[in-house]
Amino acid sequence: MAMETDIRRVDILVIGGGVVGCAILRELSRFDVRLALLERNPDICDGTSKSNSAIVHTGFDAPPGTLEARLLAQARDLWPQVIESLHIPYLQTGALMIATSAEELATLESEIIPKAEQNGVTLQPLTREAILDAAPYVSPAILGGVLVEGEGVIDPFWTTRACCEHAVLNGARVFAGEAVTAVTVEDTSVIVHTSGGLTFVASMVINAAGLWSDEVARLAGDSSFTLTPRKGQFIIIEEDHGVSQIILPVPNRISKGILVTPIVFGGVLLGPTAEDVLFKTDFSTTAGGLRQIREGITKLVPVMAEAASVESVRQFAGLRAVSSTGDYIIRPSTVSARLLHVTGIRSTGLSASPAIGRYVGELVRDELGLSPRAHYVEELPEYLAETYPGEGDVICLCRSITRGEILAAMRSPLPPTTLDGLKRRTGVMLGDCQGNLCMPRLVDLFQ
Ligand SMILES: Cc1cc2nc3c(=O)[nH]c(=O)nc-3n(C[C@H](O)[C@H](O)[C@H](O)COP(=O)(O)OP(=O)(O)OC[C@H]3O[C@@H](n4cnc5c(N)ncnc54)[C@H](O)[C@@H]3O)c2cc1C
């Protein structure tokens, strides 16, 4: 049993350091509370939040009337302020939905445009000629399409880290490398044990453990929902070949289809597939999946399909959390109002995260009667900008990253604890040399 001195008492404990958990942490840090987050991996944003298309969707195609559609609509209004106050790089690319058959053209008119209107998004119909004028890289075989002006791309890790750091700046504590292993619900509190031997007693626990949140719920004796993994494979192309907009097909009932998506820091993402798989640990990329991506892309942007065959490419896969309800699940557990599930956030969690955070923040505020924090810091300082004289020597030659930037990452509210964490924050070891040149300098720096 934990000694009384080992017990950490908090008002609110968030389980899961994905974009959803970190957006919630940020919103909760506006209140005068003791706040902590547990993440089982050594760093935040190491689950589904790191492996997605990185699109900030408008929600034009969300099922109208669902919680997902409502929160995506609210997020549209919240994003500009989030991007500005957290200094998140964002590209407003717009998205072109392309019809390649008469049937798809009819679907655009009869289903997609009316559904978007129900969701408060106006789509602009475009002729084949107008599309080819604006995006000459699109296949000449297309028949027409629509422009979704409000869509854009963002960096998921940057977004998650910035939300988390903003919360830390406002008093939240983050415990990475601590998996939740036991949850006991009592009358006025929830007791949580971790793999590292920590014990937390919280007035309220938020279960934002992504694909694993049904397992966390079961630890507390709640089997009211299940989550199954749906894999999405991707190909990364380093050259953008002139592609500057998100290009997507007319969706089918299972997924939004295979997309061509510019990456905010350069390059293009092709994918994802949508494959129901058995295991929550199946991140494999397969010959069949990659072939499916190439075939899908050939119909939209042939130059990209060619690039995927001949250029040096990288691949990865992410797992969507498909819920048994078909909508976001944001509600108290069946065992206690003090355990709140925020889960089943399948394909749009990055886009909806500011609104999910706000919604959960308000639910918790009302449940616990919270008041605002006295000295809330509204803005996160610009990332890696705080360097000092004498720190200007270059450590990473491929990407011109200075010692000052690396030290700024180490001084940030959520410093990396692993080399991988440093890589994700600064870009060192990600250049052409893959760390061969900068690794010895990094070792020197840290010695
Ligand atoms: C292929 C694909 C494409 C997508 N494209 C987009 C897109 O373009 N735009 C968009 O908005 N959304 C997109 N999504 C959806 C989006 O990525 C998810 O909705 C979002 O990342 C879910 O975030 P999360 O925080 O709920 O889950 P996660 O990011 O998985 O976070 C959950 C965290 O909980 C931790 N955890 C699990 N169990 C425990 C435990 N026992 N103790 C402590 N911690 C635990 C995990 O390690 C993980 O870090 C896509 C998803 C996929 C798979």
The ligand as an SDF file (V2000), in Angstrom:
LIG
                    3D

 53 58  0  0  0  0  0  0  0  0999 V2000
   -5.2360    7.7100  -40.2320 C   0  0  0  0  0  0  0  0  0  0  0  0
   -5.8000    8.8480  -39.4260 C   0  0  0  0  0  0  0  0  0  0  0  0
   -6.0140   10.0960  -40.0200 C   0  0  0  0  0  0  0  0  0  0  0  0
   -6.5650   11.1380  -39.2670 C   0  0  0  0  0  0  0  0  0  0  0  0
   -6.6570   12.3850  -39.8020 N   0  0  0  0  0  0  0  0  0  0  0  0
   -7.1210   13.4100  -39.0540 C   0  0  0  0  0  0  0  0  0  0  0  0
   -7.1460   14.7320  -39.5670 C   0  0  0  0  0  0  0  0  0  0  0  0
   -6.6760   15.0070  -40.6550 O   0  0  0  0  0  0  0  0  0  0  0  0
   -7.6960   15.7180  -38.7970 N   0  0  0  0  0  0  0  0  0  0  0  0
   -8.2070   15.4490  -37.5590 C   0  0  0  0  0  0  0  0  0  0  0  0
   -8.7400   16.3580  -36.9350 O   0  0  0  0  0  0  0  0  0  0  0  0
   -8.1310   14.2140  -37.0210 N   0  0  0  0  0  0  0  0  0  0  0  0
   -7.5960   13.1970  -37.7330 C   0  0  0  0  0  0  0  0  0  0  0  0
   -7.5180   11.9460  -37.2050 N   0  0  0  0  0  0  0  0  0  0  0  0
   -8.0690   11.7090  -35.8770 C   0  0  0  0  0  0  0  0  0  0  0  0
   -7.1630   12.2300  -34.7690 C   0  0  0  0  0  0  0  0  0  0  0  0
   -5.8320   11.8390  -34.9920 O   0  0  0  0  0  0  0  0  0  0  0  0
   -7.6820   11.6590  -33.4500 C   0  0  0  0  0  0  0  0  0  0  0  0
   -9.0540   11.9570  -33.3270 O   0  0  0  0  0  0  0  0  0  0  0  0
   -6.9480   12.2460  -32.2530 C   0  0  0  0  0  0  0  0  0  0  0  0
   -5.5590   12.1740  -32.4210 O   0  0  0  0  0  0  0  0  0  0  0  0
   -7.3550   11.5080  -30.9920 C   0  0  0  0  0  0  0  0  0  0  0  0
   -6.6220   12.0540  -29.9370 O   0  0  0  0  0  0  0  0  0  0  0  0
   -6.6620   11.4220  -28.4920 P   0  0  0  0  0  0  0  0  0  0  0  0
   -5.9420   12.3510  -27.6180 O   0  0  0  0  0  0  0  0  0  0  0  0
   -8.0700   11.0560  -28.1770 O   0  0  0  0  0  0  0  0  0  0  0  0
   -5.9020   10.0250  -28.6400 O   0  0  0  0  0  0  0  0  0  0  0  0
   -4.3370    9.7040  -28.5840 P   0  0  0  0  0  0  0  0  0  0  0  0
   -3.5450   10.6370  -29.3800 O   0  0  0  0  0  0  0  0  0  0  0  0
   -4.2010    8.2580  -28.9130 O   0  0  0  0  0  0  0  0  0  0  0  0
   -3.9610    9.9650  -27.0710 O   0  0  0  0  0  0  0  0  0  0  0  0
   -4.2750    9.0690  -26.0360 C   0  0  0  0  0  0  0  0  0  0  0  0
   -3.0740    8.9670  -25.1360 C   0  0  0  0  0  0  0  0  0  0  0  0
   -3.4130    8.1760  -24.0020 O   0  0  0  0  0  0  0  0  0  0  0  0
   -2.2760    7.4420  -23.6370 C   0  0  0  0  0  0  0  0  0  0  0  0
   -2.6950    6.2990  -22.8240 N   0  0  0  0  0  0  0  0  0  0  0  0
   -3.3370    5.1820  -23.2300 C   0  0  0  0  0  0  0  0  0  0  0  0
   -3.5350    4.3560  -22.2000 N   0  0  0  0  0  0  0  0  0  0  0  0
   -3.0050    4.9580  -21.1100 C   0  0  0  0  0  0  0  0  0  0  0  0
   -2.8860    4.5850  -19.7490 C   0  0  0  0  0  0  0  0  0  0  0  0
   -3.3420    3.4100  -19.2890 N   0  0  0  0  0  0  0  0  0  0  0  0
   -2.2630    5.4350  -18.8960 N   0  0  0  0  0  0  0  0  0  0  0  0
   -1.7750    6.6320  -19.3380 C   0  0  0  0  0  0  0  0  0  0  0  0
   -1.8600    7.0230  -20.6310 N   0  0  0  0  0  0  0  0  0  0  0  0
   -2.4730    6.2000  -21.5040 C   0  0  0  0  0  0  0  0  0  0  0  0
   -1.6680    7.0410  -24.9700 C   0  0  0  0  0  0  0  0  0  0  0  0
   -0.3050    6.6890  -24.8430 O   0  0  0  0  0  0  0  0  0  0  0  0
   -1.8900    8.2840  -25.8120 C   0  0  0  0  0  0  0  0  0  0  0  0
   -0.7750    9.1510  -25.7910 O   0  0  0  0  0  0  0  0  0  0  0  0
   -6.9410   10.8980  -37.9190 C   0  0  0  0  0  0  0  0  0  0  0  0
   -6.6900    9.6590  -37.3310 C   0  0  0  0  0  0  0  0  0  0  0  0
   -6.0910    8.6570  -38.0650 C   0  0  0  0  0  0  0  0  0  0  0  0
   -5.7400    7.3650  -37.3970 C   0  0  0  0  0  0  0  0  0  0  0  0
  1  2  1  0
  2  3  1  0
  2 52  2  0
  3  4  2  0
  4  5  1  0
  4 50  1  0
  5  6  2  0
  6  7  1  0
  6 13  1  0
  7  8  2  0
  7  9  1  0
  9 10  1  0
 10 11  2  0
 10 12  1  0
 12 13  2  0
 13 14  1  0
 14 15  1  0
 14 50  1  0
 15 16  1  0
 16 17  1  0
 16 18  1  0
 18 19  1  0
 18 20  1  0
 20 21  1  0
 20 22  1  0
 22 23  1  0
 23 24  1  0
 24 25  2  0
 24 26  1  0
 24 27  1  0
 27 28  1  0
 28 29  2  0
 28 30  1  0
 28 31  1  0
 31 32  1  0
 32 33  1  0
 33 34  1  0
 33 48  1  0
 34 35  1  0
 35 36  1  0
 35 46  1  0
 36 37  1  0
 36 45  1  0
 37 38  2  0
 38 39  1  0
 39 40  1  0
 39 45  2  0
 40 41  1  0
 40 42  2  0
 42 43  1  0
 43 44  2  0
 44 45  1  0
 46 47  1  0
 46 48  1  0
 48 49  1  0
 50 51  2  0
 51 52  1  0
 52 53  1  0
M  END
$$$$
